[in-house]
Amino acid sequence: MESLSPEIIVFLLVVGFIAAFIDSVVGGGGLISLPALMFTGLPPSVVLGTNKLASTMCSLTSTLSFLRSGKIERKLAAWLFPLSFIGSSLGAYTVRHIPPEFLKPLVVVLLILVAIYTVCKKDWGSESTYTGLTRKTAVIIALVTFSIGFYDGFFGPGTGSFFIFAFLMLGFDFIVAAGNAKVLNFASNVAAAITFVLLDSVNFQYGLIMGVAMIAGAIAGSRLAIKSGTAYVRPLFIGVTGLLIGKQIWDLVLK
């Protein structure tokens, strides 16, 4: 095992904490953690797997924080968990055979629609109107969960935004929507991380160091969100979604 310099260790700890602080609520931490891991000189294929390992530690911590605060619809999340897991596993397997770049234009359009809808509906997500699932909505949310899980394993950017948006559409407020989303994001992260480990595409040394910092960042971020409520989560959701849109457009322009 290679010896890491103190500078690299501090860099991974600081970046991991900041990324997880944001990611713990609305996702988007990869905007920070992925470029940081690339900066360390890891091969791109190993960067993705290493980031998934650290992100799994982050999403697990966030899930536990929301769970302890009672901000997760437990039965619904438990039912959807395996769908996200299986979808992500298939997505991570598929990406070995099909390049994901063709998804970028579609992702940009979907993220823009999500942002516009959220901005225009100013009171959306301020209070929960969820009363349960009908047979129709159960089928729809099952298909949506599997699809977003597949997307996370296959490509990934915006997964947190898509999960939160799906739960907002069911009538949850922003806090519970974020809590439910973290459960499903944890499922998709675990599945993708396992796949990358099996493919020998994870640097455990880097991933665990960053993951420890992400645990701290996730605790701080999720506690602040739970304490501050919708007034904090809604603008953060819109801001991170906007950054994701900008990042995807930038990648398209550069290409």
C-alpha positions, 0 to 999 in steps of 0.5 A: 500500500502506497504511503500518502503525503499529509497534503493529500490526506488533508485535501481528501478530508477537506473536500470529502467534508464539503462534498458530503455536507451538500450531498447529504441533503440534495445530492450533487456532492460528486460535483466536488468529490469527482474532480478532487479525486481526478486531481490526485492522479487516480485513473478515471475508472478508479476515480468513479469506483473510489467516489462510489465507495466514499459516497456510500459512506456518506449516504448511509450516514445521511440515511441514519440521521434522517431515520433517527429524526423520523423524516423517512416514510419507512414502509415506502422506502423499504419497499423501494430500496431493492428496486433502486439497488437492482436498477443500479446494479444493472446500470453499472453492468451496462455501462461496461458495454455502452458509453453513457455520453449519449445521455448528457443532452437528455439529462440537461433537459430533464434537470432544467424541467425539474428546476423550472417546475420547482422555481415556479411552484413556490410553495411546493414541498412546504407541507406534506400532502402525502396520503398513501399510494394508489395502485397506479401511483405505486406502479409509477413510483416503482418504475421511476425508482428502478429507472433512477437507480439504473441511471445512477449506476449507468451515469449518475449526475443529478440522481439526488435531484431526480429522487427528491423530485419524484417524492415531491410529486407524491406530495411529501415536503422537502425534508421527508422527500430528501430523507426518502431520497437518501435511502434510495440513493444509498441503495444505488450507491451500495450496488454501484460500489459493489460492482466497482469493487468486483471490477477492481476499480476502487482505491480503498485507501483514498476512498476510506479517507474521503469516506471518513470525512464524508461521514462527518460532513453528512452528519453536519449537513443532514442535521442542519437540514432537519433543523432548518427545514424547507427554508434551507432545503428548497433553495439548496435543491434549486442551487445544486440542480442549477450547478448540475445543469451548468456542469452538464452543459459545460461538458457538452460544449467542451466535447 
